[in-house]
Amino acid sequence: MTHLLLRTLLIWVVATGTMAASAEDLFTLKLRVPEVQAPRSVDGLLREAVGIELQRLTGRADIDSEQLQYFRKQPRRWIQRYSFAPYRQEGVVIGQWLQLVFDKAQLLKAMEARGLTYWPAQVRPRLLIIGYWSLQGTQTPLTPALIAEQPDLDLVYAAYLLGLQVKLPMVDDPVAQRPILTEENIAELCQRYGVDGVLRLYFEEQFIQGARRVQLHWESFLLEQNERLAGTVKDATPKAAFSKLLLARMADWRAAFQQRVSQVGEATLVLKTTRPEALVHLETSLKQAAPLVRSVQLVQARQGEGHYSVRWRGGWHALLALLAQLPGVRILEADETSAQVVLAEGAQ
């Protein structure tokens, strides 16, 4: 007789704009060595890391083997530096972290030459994972403590490997205690968390004659795209099913970005500040946002403010998303008709 143990895992994923810094820079990567099938030679690990990095930069899982081989053949060519650090759980060393910094200019140049489109982090949805795990009717919030006990529930790290910024809510946040979503409160959640939208996930985990299968039912809500979709994904573990879902959704989000990326706009940015170093810092930050920002120039500086001319790719919303993530400034006014954005110093 077939033995069936049915467990349910209910996850809510809310796209948010307030994230930890760990995944904001797609050109740095921190890998758990077990994720790249240790033990391996250092060069073997670096080759695996380059493959993961290409997926992060493009948002694609379907890069053909010839392209992957080109980049993985000489992995050190794309890596500025790397190091190893202990990987600890509850104070016990159980492995290593491989920490890498990639050569942004070299990688982007090679990707462009080989027809691989870079998908900037600034225009990707950012995710807050709010989860519940239910076993025989007992619900447990998806917390760091639960993830430490069951590593295949570490959806934060799974998203990080795909280049998406995610985090868990505070355990005392009411939304983490009862994950209810209606059309009426989606907007409120988006405003409260600074979010782009919502993914609602429902996992059914089964053990049938010792074989593990996970069925993931999902709904997707993104405000900017006026998106409301639903579907089902199957895989062997919660993390694998979640990654499969994200890759599928990322394909749609990336396609929407590629439709807009051909749009090149010009705008005036006004930074209200009395500090000359703040003017220089903003110009430097914008230049580092290439290739999303095509050019930036401080054209006027007078008492109390500086005026910049900016050319960027991806449409008006892409520019606002970029500015919202720049350190040390916040948006005061944004007028698409006049193509002008007024900024002030300080956090968003």
N, C-alpha and C positions, 0 to 999 in steps of 0.2 A: 504494500500500500504506500502510495506517495505521501511522504511526510512534508507538510507545508507549514513553514513559519512565516507569517506575514507581519512585517513591520512597516510602519509609515513614518516618513520624515517630511515634515512640512516646513518649507523654506520660503521666506519672502525676501526678495531682492529689490532694493530701492536705489535707483541711480541718484548719486549725490555729488555735490560740488565741494564738500569738505572732507579731504582725504589725508591720510598719512603720506609723507613725502616719498615713501619707498618705491612707488611705481610711477611717479611723475616723470622721471627721466628714463626714457626707454633705452638709453645708451649705457646704463649701468645695470648689472644683473647679479643677483645673489642666488645661487643654486645649492640646494641640499645635495651633497654628493650621492646619496642613494637614489635621487631622482634621475641621475645619469648613469645608473647601473654600475656602481662601484663593486669590486675594485677594478680600476682601469688605469692605464698610463695617463700621465698629465696631458699629452697630446690628444689622447682619446677623449678625455674630459673636455678639452678645449674644442674639439670638433663637435661634440654633442652640444656644447654651449653656443657655438656659432649657429647651429641649426635651430635651436630654441630662439635665439636672438632674431633670426630672419623671420620666424613666425610672429614674434612680438612686433617687429617693425612694420610688417605688412598686414598683420591681422589675418593671415591666410594659413590654412593647413594643407593646401593643395599645391604647394610649390613643387615643381617637377624635380626628379632625382638628378638630372643634369645640372640644374641651377644649384641645388644643394651641394652637389659634389664640387662645383667650382669654388664655392665659398668655404667649404669644409676641408678642402685639400691642403690649404695653408692657413690654418686658423690664426696663427700668431700675426698674420698680416693685418687682421682686422681688430686686434686687441691691443690697447695701449698698455694695460697692466692687469695683473691678476694676483690673487693671494688666497691662502687658505686660512680658515679660522675654525675653532672647535664648534660643533653643533651640539648643544646641550638641551636636555629636557629634565626639569626638576633638579637642576644642578649636576646631572650626570652626563658626561660626554658620550654620545651615541653615534657620532659621525663627524663630518666636516661640512663647513660651508665653503663653496667656491665663489669668490667675489671677483667680478670682472668689470672693467671699464673699457668700452669699445671706442674705436676711432670713428667718430661721427662723420667727419668729412670724407674719409676713405670709403666707408660703408655706403653712404648715400650716393657718392659718385659711381661706385660699382653697381649698385642696385639700379640706378637710372640707366646706365649703359646696357643693362641686361633686361630692361623692361619691367622691373619690380617697383611698384608704387609704394612709397612711404606713407603711412597713415599716422599723422602726428597725434600724440597723446592729448593735446589740447582740444581736439574735436571728437574724442571718444566719450561715450557715456561712462560715468563713474558710479560705482555700485556700493550700496550699503546692504549687507546681508543680515537679515533678521530671520532666525530660524527656530523651528520646533521639531523635536524628534520624539516620536510616540512609539512606545513599546508596550503592547498589551494594555492600551488605554491610558498609560502614564506618559504625560507630556513633559519633556525637558527642553529648556531653551538651548539653542545652539550657541554655546559659550566657549571661550578659550579653554576652560577646564575639560569640557566634553571633547573638544577637538584633540587635546593632548591624549585623552584616553582612546580616541578613535581617529587616527590620522587620515583615514579616507573621507572624513567629514571636513577636512581643511579646505573649504571652498575659497577662502581668501587667498591661499597660496596657489591654488589651481588657476584662479583668475589672474594673479600676478604673473604667472608663467606665460599667459596670453597677452600681457601688456595692458590689463585693465586694473584700474585703481579701485580697491574695495576695502571695506572695514566692517566690523561688527558694531552694533549700537551699545551704548552703556546698558549694563544689566538692569538698572533701575528706570530705564526709559519705558513708559507705558506701552509704546508700540511693540516692544520686545516681549511683553507679557501676554498680549493677546493680538496676534497678527491678523487683524480684520482690515480688509480694504473694500471700499465702495467708490463709486464714481465721485461721490461728494467729497470724500476726504483725500483723494489722490492729489488734488491741487494743494490742499493744506500740507500734506506730507512733503510735497515737492518744495513748497515755500519754506517749511520748517527745517528741512535738511539741505536746502539749496540744490534740489535734485532735478534730473532730466526726465525721470519716469520710473516705472515699476516693473519688475519681473516677479511673478508669483509662481513658486515652484512647489510641487507636491510629489514626494518620492514614495514609492511602494517598493520595499525591499523583500525579496523572497529567497528562501532556501528550499530547493526541491531536490531531494536525494543528494544533498551535499553541495549542489551547484548553486551559486549565488547569481541572481539577476536583479537588476533595478529597473523599475519603470518610472519615468519622470514625466509628470503632467505639468505643463507650464502655461502661463498667460503673460503676455508682454504688453506694457503700457508705456509709451514714450510721448510726451506732450508735444515736442517740437514737430515730430513727424505725424502727429495725430494717429498714432499706431495703437491698435488693440488686436492682438493675435493670440492664438493658442495652439497647442500641439502636444505631442508625446515623444519622448526619447527613451531608448532602452540601452542599457550597458551593464557591465559586470559589477560596478561599484558606484556609490553616489558621486564621487569625484569625477569618474570617467563620464558618467551621464551628464553631469554639470558642464564639464569641458566641451563635450559634444554639442550641447545646447548653445553655449557661448559662441563657439566657432560658427554655428549656423546663423545665430543672430548677428554676429560680427560681420558676416558676409553681406548681410543686408545693410547694416550701418555703414560699412566701408563703401558699398556701391552708391549709397546716397552721398557720401563725401566725395567720391570720384566724379559724380555728376556736377558737384559744385566747384571742384578744385580748379576747373578751367576758368572760372570767373576770377578776374583780377580787378580788385577795387582800390580806390584811393580815398584816404580819409585824413582829417586833421585831428590830432590828439592835443589836448590842452592839459598840462599838468600844473595844478596850483601848488606852488611851493616857493619858499624863500631860500632853499638850500641848493647851491650849484651842484653839489655831489648827487642830489636826488635826480637832477636833470640828466646827468651822465649815466647814473644807474639805470634809469628807464630806457635810455637809448641802447645801452649794452644788453639789457634783458630782451628788448625787441629784436636786436640783431641775432641773438642766440636762438630765437624762435624760427629761424630759417629751416626749411624752405616755405613754411606757412607765411612768413613775412618776407616779401621780396626785397624791400628796401625801406630804410627809415633815416630821416634827417631832421636834426634840430634846426629849424629855420628861423626861429625868433626866441629870444629870451629877454624878458623885461621884468620889472619888479613884480614879484608875486606869482609869475607863471611862465611856462615855456611852451612853445608851439612846435609840433612835429608834423612832418609830412610822411605818411606811411602808405606803402603799396603792399597789399596782402592778397592771398588766394583763399577761396572757399566760401565767399558770401559774408553778409553782414553778421549773421549769428556766429560764424566761426571767429570773426574778429572779436566780438564781445566775449565769447568763451575763452579766447586767448587772454584778453585783458583781465578777465576775472581771476585768472590763475597766476598772474604776474605777482611776484613778491613785493610787498611794500607800498602797493597802490590800491585804490578802490575807485569804482565807477560812481561818479556823481550824476552825470547826465549822458544820454546817448540819443542822438537824433539821426536816424537813417536818411531822412530827406536832405539834410545839409551835410551828411557824412562827417559828423563831428562828435567826438567823445571827450567829455570833461572828466579828468581824474584828479584825485587828491591823494596825499600820502596817508598810509594807514591800511589796516586789514579790511577785507571785504565785510 
